[in-house]
Amino acid sequence: MLSVYEGFFTGGARIVHSDVVLGLREGGQHHRVLSVHGEVHREATRQRMEDDACYRTLTAAGVGVTSLGRTFGPDRTDPAAFTGPELADTARATADADVILSLKEQPLALLNQAGLPRRPVVVCLHRSDPENQGRALDDLKAAIADGTVAACVCCAESTRAAYEAAGIPSGLLHVIPNGVDLIRFRPDPAGRLALRTSLGIGDPTAPVIVFAARYDGMKNVPLFLRAARAWLAEEPDGHILMCGAGMTPANPGLEADITAAFGADRDDLTPRLHRLGVRRDMEKVYAAADVVSLTSSWGEAAPLCLIEGMMCGAVPVATDVGDSAAIVRGHGIVTPPDPEVIARAWTTAATSRDTFTPALTASRERFSRTRMIASYAALIDRVSAGAGRRTLPEPL
């Protein structure tokens, strides 16, 4: 098996896919990963492949990871133009694969290149806005028309519906909901206390909200910050944790958003707004929180932060985008994109946390990593058995 990534940078899709690779390897499959980019500049953050947590986890487990060495950034090269050496490296990587997994549709710009070994491709889709991703949808349609794509995994029902509406044949679309490691993501009283203490949150009863997202327009950070201002003004003991790429004081865009949202209250309220950036201990961050919030406006499918946070005992509060409402229903609160309403929902969720605990506990099997990986394995087995290595003709 070969997985092809656009690059290693923080985000739920890469975390999920890397966990799938590890789980399939644990089940006896042999997996390798090829990354188109070796370094990515986005969300006001330079992200080198070798520094990425997913890369380190994969390689520590013995999964071979290679890169074409490209850099993704403001001066990036044409995503559909590849050099002879890059294509030769790709041909070597794909030659021994029985099935290729494409993490989202962006790697198809590479896999669609003429002259590469022909292998069945399973495209793993993780968004609900296929027409808002540049040329990626066209590349997916081209790969389907060429007969290369054997199946598409949709991480959410909203993903399946959106891609079917965009013209992808329904027979190719298979829904496998996201899952997480329930041993890692669980309530942790000791971790909760330690994380809070490290941030100077001395009161163990102080309400804490966590926002885990990269600094991207789809996440609607300005809406979150307006809600944060309203909530912090009403909750003198409350704290907010912001995690993810670009969620640091070094990001001028975020700092401008904070100034715009908080205005004259910035100096008084923002000492309780903790910008933590990329964290390697999200299970402790979620365990330290009472509420996990998401304010996205578009593009979400099955947000990993909501699932991880819920499994750690945080009550989810989210806008109705993608499958967010289906995930939150019965476990938390769905809100309109109104900062005052969101702030009140945070207070309700935090003060009613004990009433949500039974539902969160009962839903753990539904969001299990084991269930997710078993479903991926079954689909890959069907593709491998049905296609074989020579079902697709080699190019002349």
C-alpha positions, 0 to 999 in steps of 0.5 A, spaced: 500 500 500 502 507 498 499 513 501 500 519 497 499 526 501 500 533 498 504 534 504 505 534 512 502 540 515 497 540 521 490 538 520 484 533 522 485 529 515 492 528 516 491 526 523 486 521 521 489 518 515 496 517 518 492 513 524 489 509 519 495 507 516 498 505 522 492 501 524 492 498 517 499 496 518 498 493 525 493 489 521 498 486 517 498 490 511 505 493 508 504 501 508 509 507 505 507 514 504 509 519 499 509 526 500 509 531 494 511 537 499 517 536 504 515 543 507 509 547 507 508 555 508 501 556 511 497 559 516 503 563 518 507 557 520 513 554 516 511 546 517 517 542 515 515 534 514 520 532 519 517 536 524 510 534 523 507 529 529 504 525 524 511 524 520 514 522 526 509 517 529 509 514 522 516 513 521 517 511 529 512 505 527 517 503 521 512 506 516 517 509 510 516 516 508 519 519 502 518 526 499 518 529 492 522 535 496 517 541 493 516 547 498 508 549 498 508 557 499 507 563 496 511 562 490 509 555 489 510 552 482 504 549 478 501 544 482 500 540 475 507 541 473 512 535 475 519 534 473 522 528 470 526 526 476 519 527 480 515 523 476 521 518 476 521 518 484 513 517 483 514 511 478 518 508 483 514 509 489 507 506 486 510 500 482 510 496 488 503 498 490 497 494 489 493 499 491 494 507 492 490 511 497 490 519 495 489 523 502 484 528 499 484 529 491 489 534 491 495 528 490 491 526 483 494 532 480 501 528 480 497 521 480 494 523 473 500 524 470 502 520 464 507 514 464 506 512 471 504 505 473 497 504 473 494 502 480 487 502 483 486 508 487 482 510 493 481 517 494 480 519 501 475 525 502 475 529 508 471 536 506 464 538 504 465 543 499 468 540 493 467 546 488 471 550 493 478 547 492 481 550 486 482 544 480 482 538 485 475 536 483 477 536 476 483 532 477 478 527 481 473 527 475 479 526 470 481 520 474 475 517 475 474 518 467 480 514 466 478 508 470 484 509 475 479 511 481 476 504 484 473 508 490 472 514 494 472 514 502 467 519 505 469 521 512 462 524 513 455 523 510 455 531 508 461 529 504 458 524 500 452 528 499 456 534 496 461 530 492 455 526 489 451 533 487 458 535 484 457 529 479 461 524 482 458 517 481 454 515 487 457 508 487 464 510 488 462 513 494 463 510 501 462 513 508 467 511 513 466 516 519 472 518 523 474 515 529 479 516 534 484 512 539 479 511 545 485 509 550 489 516 548 482 520 548 479 519 554 477 523 561 484 524 565 483 528 571 490 528 573 492 531 566 486 536 566 489 539 573 497 538 570 495 542 564 491 547 567 496 548 572 501 549 567 497 555 564 496 558 571 489 556 571 489 556 579 481 555 580 480 547 578 472 549 577 474 555 572 470 554 566 475 553 560 473 553 552 478 550 547 478 552 540 482 547 536 483 549 529 488 552 524 488 559 522 484 559 516 478 562 513 473 556 513 474 556 521 471 563 522 476 565 527 473 572 527 466 569 529 470 565 535 473 571 537 467 575 538 464 570 542 470 569 546 470 577 548 462 576 550 464 570 554 470 572 557 466 579 559 461 575 563 465 569 566 471 573 570 474 566 572 473 563 565 479 561 560 480 560 553 485 555 549 486 556 542 490 551 539 493 549 532 497 552 526 497 560 526 494 560 533 500 564 536 502 571 538 507 571 532 501 571 527 499 578 525 493 576 522 490 573 528 493 579 532 489 583 528 483 579 529 483 579 536 484 587 536 478 588 532 474 583 536 476 585 543 477 593 541 478 597 548 477 590 552 483 587 549 488 589 555 483 587 560 480 580 557 486 577 553 490 575 558 485 569 559 485 568 552 491 563 551 494 562 544 498 555 544 499 554 537 500 547 535 500 542 541 503 535 541 498 533 547 491 535 545 488 529 549 491 533 555 488 540 552 481 537 551 481 534 558 483 540 561 477 543 558 469 543 559 467 545 552 470 544 545 468 549 540 467 550 533 465 556 529 466 554 522 462 557 516 464 552 510 468 546 508 467 541 515 465 534 514 466 530 520 471 535 525 476 531 529 476 536 534 469 535 536 470 528 536 477 528 540 474 533 545 468 529 546 471 523 548 475 527 553 469 529 556 469 536 553 462 538 551 461 540 544 458 547 541 458 548 534 455 551 528 451 547 523 456 545 518 458 538 515 456 533 519 457 537 526 450 537 528 449 530 527 456 529 531 454 534 537 446 532 537 445 529 544 452 530 546 452 538 546 449 544 543 448 546 535 448 554 535 447 559 529 453 563 527 451 569 532 457 570 537 452 572 543 448 566 542 455 562 542 457 565 548 451 563 552 451 556 549 458 555 552 456 557 559 450 553 558 455 547 556 460 548 562 455 549 567 451 543 565 457 538 563 455 533 568 448 532 564 452 531 558 457 526 561 452 519 560 451 521 553 458 522 551 460 516 555 455 511 551 457 514 544 465 512 545 464 505 541 461 509 535 467 514 535 472 508 535 478 508 531 478 500 531 471 501 527 474 506 522 480 502 521 476 495 520 472 499 515 478 501 511 481 494 511 474 491 508 474 496 503 481 496 501 481 488 501 475 489 496 478 494 491 485 489 491 481 483 490 476 486 485 482 490 481 488 486 482 495 489 480 493 488 472 486 490 471 488 497 469 492 496 463 499 499 463 501 505 459 504 504 452 
